[in-house]
Amino acid sequence: MFRAGSTTTPPARLGKTYSLRELAAAGRRLVPLTHRAGAVWLFRRLDPAFREQIMLTVTQANRCRYCSYVHQEWAIRAGVSDEEIAQLENADPATFDRATWSALAYARALAEADFGQVSEEISHEVAKYYPARGRRDIKTVALVMSIANRSANTVEAFGSRLRGVPGSESLPAEIVITSALLAVSPVLIPALSLVLRKSPQRLLREMRAVSAGASPGAA
C-alpha cells in the first residue's frame, strides 16, 4: 500500500508503479516461488478459471488497464462467465461461495499490502478453506500478477512522461521496464494473440484504445 511521500505514488488515472528498489524486492520474492508458478500454470494445480479470478482481482487492486483488458479476455477463454467477471468488478461477497471469496480477499489484501502482513481476520478466513500449500499457490498467482500489473503501469507512466505528464517519480524504473518490454514484445505480442485468438494488429489496436481510456470494441 502506498505511504505518504512514497516515490511511486502515481497520478489518480494511473495505478501502482514501481521504483527500481521495489522491482528488485518483487523479484527476490518471486524467485523462490518459480517452481510453484510452474505447477500452477503448466500443470494446472489451480483450476484455470479460479486462477483467472485471482488475477483479475489483483489487477483491480493495482488498477492496471492493460492487464484488466487482457485478463478479462483470458478469463472468458478459461471458462469465467461475463456474469462472474461483473461480480468480480462489483466485489460483492454475497455473490461468491465463502471459499472463493476468502481466496480473492486474501489475494487482494496481499497486493494492497505489497505482500507484507495481511489482517488476522483475512488470514484466518482463508486458512479455513485452503491448507498451507493452497495459500502459497494463491500468493504465487497474486505476486506474478502484481508484478505484471505494476510493470505495465510503469510502462504507461513512461508514455505519459513522454507526453509531458510524468506518471511516476522513478524515471530509471520507467526506462528499465519499458526497455525490457520492448525487448520481449516480438515474442509477447504473438503469444497473447494466440491465447486471445486475435490478430496482432487487432490486439495492438485494442490495447491502444485501452490506453486512451476507450472501449476495446471501439478500436
TORZA-108591 format. One record per residue (C-alpha): residue in one letter; z negated, y, x. Coordinates in steps of 0.001 Angstrom, whole numbers. Example, Ala and Ser with C-alpha at 12.3 -4.5 7.8 and 13.67 -1.06 7.14 Angstrom:
BEGIN
[site 'a'; [-7800; -4500; 12300]]
[site 's'; [-7140; -1060; 13670]]
//
This chain:
BEGIN
[site 'm'; [0; 0; 0]]
[site 'f'; [789; 3460; 1268]]
[site 'r'; [-2060; 5534; 2663]]
[site 'a'; [-2363; 9282; 2732]]
[site 'g'; [-495; 10543; 5747]]
[site 's'; [1492; 7320; 6209]]
[site 't'; [4617; 7868; 8274]]
[site 't'; [6618; 5598; 5981]]
[site 't'; [5926; 7103; 2563]]
[site 'p'; [9371; 7585; 1057]]
[site 'p'; [10522; 10227; -1392]]
[site 'a'; [9994; 9310; -5032]]
[site 'r'; [13500; 7965; -5554]]
[site 'l'; [13228; 5502; -2661]]
[site 'g'; [10956; 2516; -2318]]
[site 'k'; [8806; 1392; 591]]
[site 't'; [10427; 1710; 4007]]
[site 'y'; [9493; 521; 7497]]
[site 's'; [8392; 2068; 10743]]
[site 'l'; [9142; 18; 13865]]
[site 'r'; [5466; -901; 14145]]
[site 'e'; [5350; -2136; 10543]]
[site 'l'; [8588; -4077; 11004]]
[site 'a'; [7217; -5778; 14116]]
[site 'a'; [3990; -6661; 12285]]
[site 'a'; [6001; -8184; 9418]]
[site 'g'; [7995; -10233; 11915]]
[site 'r'; [4815; -11554; 13512]]
[site 'r'; [3541; -12622; 10095]]
[site 'l'; [6816; -14358; 9301]]
[site 'v'; [7293; -16389; 12500]]
[site 'p'; [4551; -18965; 11737]]
[site 'l'; [5988; -19385; 8233]]
[site 't'; [9621; -20103; 9135]]
[site 'h'; [9239; -23864; 8672]]
[site 'r'; [7688; -23220; 5271]]
[site 'a'; [10559; -20911; 4321]]
[site 'g'; [12976; -23702; 5194]]
[site 'a'; [11117; -26121; 2927]]
[site 'v'; [11158; -23616; 55]]
[site 'w'; [14821; -22595; 297]]
[site 'l'; [16627; -25533; 1882]]
[site 'f'; [14595; -28377; 384]]
[site 'r'; [13646; -26619; -2861]]
[site 'r'; [9928; -27167; -2574]]
[site 'l'; [9634; -24434; -5185]]
[site 'd'; [11815; -24518; -8266]]
[site 'p'; [14685; -22042; -7608]]
[site 'a'; [14135; -20211; -10904]]
[site 'f'; [10419; -19800; -10157]]
[site 'r'; [11230; -18654; -6633]]
[site 'e'; [13597; -16001; -8013]]
[site 'q'; [10940; -14797; -10443]]
[site 'i'; [8606; -14253; -7493]]
[site 'm'; [11310; -12449; -5557]]
[site 'l'; [12175; -10137; -8444]]
[site 't'; [8503; -9320; -8932]]
[site 'v'; [8116; -8387; -5264]]
[site 't'; [11338; -6377; -5387]]
[site 'q'; [9926; -4335; -8249]]
[site 'a'; [6742; -3703; -6277]]
[site 'n'; [8783; -2432; -3317]]
[site 'r'; [11262; -554; -5533]]
[site 'c'; [14415; -1828; -3818]]
[site 'r'; [17509; -1114; -5871]]
[site 'y'; [19909; -3223; -3788]]
[site 'c'; [17636; -6271; -3853]]
[site 's'; [16937; -5848; -7548]]
[site 'y'; [20665; -5952; -8277]]
[site 'v'; [21340; -8964; -6017]]
[site 'h'; [18361; -10994; -7163]]
[site 'q'; [18851; -10354; -10864]]
[site 'e'; [22313; -11853; -10423]]
[site 'w'; [20906; -14643; -8244]]
[site 'a'; [18119; -15357; -10708]]
[site 'i'; [20644; -15841; -13502]]
[site 'r'; [22517; -18347; -11327]]
[site 'a'; [19190; -20145; -10714]]
[site 'g'; [18535; -20505; -14445]]
[site 'v'; [16385; -17460; -15248]]
[site 's'; [17417; -16091; -18643]]
[site 'd'; [18117; -12432; -19447]]
[site 'e'; [15024; -12507; -21637]]
[site 'e'; [12857; -13761; -18778]]
[site 'i'; [14231; -11055; -16480]]
[site 'a'; [13357; -8442; -19100]]
[site 'q'; [9862; -9910; -19313]]
[site 'l'; [9507; -9567; -15540]]
[site 'e'; [10531; -5921; -15762]]
[site 'n'; [8004; -5269; -18526]]
[site 'a'; [5284; -7152; -16594]]
[site 'd'; [3539; -8268; -19785]]
[site 'p'; [1218; -11219; -19034]]
[site 'a'; [1376; -12323; -22666]]
[site 't'; [4993; -13413; -22172]]
[site 'f'; [4207; -15883; -19362]]
[site 'd'; [2156; -19039; -19112]]
[site 'r'; [-1016; -18454; -17122]]
[site 'a'; [114; -20435; -14066]]
[site 't'; [3347; -18481; -13694]]
[site 'w'; [1657; -15158; -14350]]
[site 's'; [-1070; -15855; -11777]]
[site 'a'; [1597; -16582; -9139]]
[site 'l'; [3566; -13429; -9959]]
[site 'a'; [429; -11275; -9957]]
[site 'y'; [-567; -12781; -6609]]
[site 'a'; [2865; -12127; -5066]]
[site 'r'; [2896; -8550; -6319]]
[site 'a'; [-638; -7905; -5066]]
[site 'l'; [295; -9229; -1623]]
[site 'a'; [3304; -6913; -1428]]
[site 'e'; [1329; -3914; -2612]]
[site 'a'; [-1427; -4632; -57]]
[site 'd'; [1153; -5136; 2731]]
[site 'f'; [-43; -8753; 2929]]
[site 'g'; [-3630; -7800; 3539]]
[site 'q'; [-6576; -8709; 1340]]
[site 'v'; [-5974; -9012; -2409]]
[site 's'; [-8652; -8779; -5066]]
[site 'e'; [-11027; -11683; -5580]]
[site 'e'; [-10019; -11857; -9236]]
[site 'i'; [-6342; -12402; -8422]]
[site 's'; [-7139; -14849; -5602]]
[site 'h'; [-9479; -16848; -7837]]
[site 'e'; [-6964; -16951; -10695]]
[site 'v'; [-4039; -18202; -8607]]
[site 'a'; [-6270; -20836; -6964]]
[site 'k'; [-6871; -22373; -10392]]
[site 'y'; [-3229; -23402; -10637]]
[site 'y'; [-1946; -23718; -7078]]
[site 'p'; [-3507; -25607; -4135]]
[site 'a'; [-3527; -24038; -687]]
[site 'r'; [-4; -25262; 112]]
[site 'g'; [1348; -23807; -3113]]
[site 'r'; [-282; -20439; -2429]]
[site 'r'; [1161; -20401; 1082]]
[site 'd'; [4621; -21109; -348]]
[site 'i'; [4239; -18208; -2790]]
[site 'k'; [3112; -15961; 51]]
[site 't'; [6092; -17029; 2176]]
[site 'v'; [8575; -16164; -567]]
[site 'a'; [6840; -12839; -1166]]
[site 'l'; [6875; -11983; 2549]]
[site 'v'; [10553; -12852; 3048]]
[site 'm'; [11472; -10782; 4]]
[site 's'; [9283; -7881; 1050]]
[site 'i'; [10912; -7765; 4495]]
[site 'a'; [14344; -7739; 2858]]
[site 'n'; [13278; -5055; 354]]
[site 'r'; [11747; -2674; 2835]]
[site 's'; [14592; -3182; 5321]]
[site 'a'; [17168; -2377; 2624]]
[site 'n'; [15163; 683; 1605]]
[site 't'; [15087; 1813; 5239]]
[site 'v'; [18872; 1495; 5434]]
[site 'e'; [19153; 3531; 2250]]
[site 'a'; [16805; 6116; 3766]]
[site 'f'; [19176; 6427; 6733]]
[site 'g'; [22088; 7053; 4398]]
[site 's'; [20006; 9681; 2636]]
[site 'r'; [19237; 11297; 6005]]
[site 'l'; [22945; 11487; 6821]]
[site 'r'; [23436; 13362; 3542]]
[site 'g'; [20825; 15883; 4631]]
[site 'v'; [17815; 14484; 2766]]
[site 'p'; [15632; 12399; 5115]]
[site 'g'; [14490; 9249; 3342]]
[site 's'; [11616; 8368; 5661]]
[site 'e'; [9822; 9725; 8713]]
[site 's'; [10859; 6885; 11010]]
[site 'l'; [14361; 7557; 12307]]
[site 'p'; [14099; 4834; 15011]]
[site 'a'; [13441; 2187; 12341]]
[site 'e'; [16337; 3502; 10266]]
[site 'i'; [18708; 3214; 13236]]
[site 'v'; [17500; -229; 14349]]
[site 'i'; [17596; -1817; 10878]]
[site 't'; [20905; -209; 9899]]
[site 's'; [22491; -1392; 13161]]
[site 'a'; [21195; -4916; 12591]]
[site 'l'; [22561; -4957; 9045]]
[site 'l'; [25976; -3762; 10200]]
[site 'a'; [25987; -6494; 12845]]
[site 'v'; [25389; -9273; 10300]]
[site 's'; [27466; -7796; 7459]]
[site 'p'; [30609; -9820; 8356]]
[site 'v'; [28573; -12926; 7518]]
[site 'l'; [26204; -11487; 4909]]
[site 'i'; [28800; -9995; 2540]]
[site 'p'; [30927; -13188; 2238]]
[site 'a'; [27741; -15254; 1807]]
[site 'l'; [26492; -13023; -1010]]
[site 's'; [29962; -13048; -2575]]
[site 'l'; [29912; -16837; -2590]]
[site 'v'; [26423; -17057; -4083]]
[site 'l'; [27065; -14383; -6734]]
[site 'r'; [30620; -15596; -7404]]
[site 'k'; [32169; -12182; -6917]]
[site 's'; [34839; -10949; -4557]]
[site 'p'; [33596; -8987; -1519]]
[site 'q'; [35430; -5922; -2825]]
[site 'r'; [33733; -6113; -6217]]
[site 'l'; [30351; -6755; -4620]]
[site 'l'; [30659; -3685; -2386]]
[site 'r'; [31800; -1530; -5315]]
[site 'e'; [28845; -2619; -7402]]
[site 'm'; [26386; -2063; -4554]]
[site 'r'; [27762; 1447; -4046]]
[site 'a'; [27240; 2065; -7765]]
[site 'v'; [23655; 832; -7492]]
[site 's'; [23060; 3143; -4534]]
[site 'a'; [24347; 6055; -6593]]
[site 'g'; [21996; 5163; -9431]]
[site 'a'; [24732; 3905; -11758]]
[site 's'; [25056; 582; -13527]]
[site 'p'; [26887; -2089; -11503]]
[site 'g'; [29063; -2710; -14554]]
[site 'a'; [30408; 806; -14242]]
[site 'a'; [31880; 87; -10809]]
//
